Amino acid sequence: MRKFVALSIAAGMLVSAGSAFASPEMLKKYNCTACHANDKKLVGPSYKDVAAKYKADGGAAEKLAKKIKAGGSGVWGPIPMPPHPQVSDADALALAKYVMTVK
């Protein structure tokens, strides 16, 4: 019975996490794939290159989440990344965490 309760609680936590975990569908939802790809430069850098650049930075996901929302320029060349204020803070962090996992 205890195992069932523990599994039920764990399942509930996963369901309530909602958008805490990014997915390729979330990348498409926010149109990230128009400018970025996992392994090649499009308009912006690849997720792989971003992850490699920030791999030693323990706070990279939080910094990248802020850049997703506010936009940025000058780090990857002359083309600026436009701001995406419509992305929730939770989704921006989830997207940034996903980018940091791409190898």
C-alpha positions, 0 to 999 in steps of 0.5 A: 500500500505504501508503494502505491501511495508513493507512486501516486504522489510521484505521478501527481507531482509530474502532472502538476509540474506542467511545463516544467520540462521543455520538449520539442513541441514547446520549442515549436510552440514558441517558434524557437525552431524558426531561428535555432536547431539542435546541431546547426546554425540557422539565424541564431546559434545551434542549441549545441553551441549554446550549451557548449559555450555555457556548460561551465556556468552553473547559472546559465539556465537562469541567464538564458531564460532571461535572454529568451524573455528580454532578447539580446545582441552581440553575443553570437554576432550582429543579428539580435535575438528579439524579446519573447515576453509572451513566454512565461517565466517557467517556460523560459526556464524550461526551454533554457534547461532543455538547451543546456542538455543538447550535446 
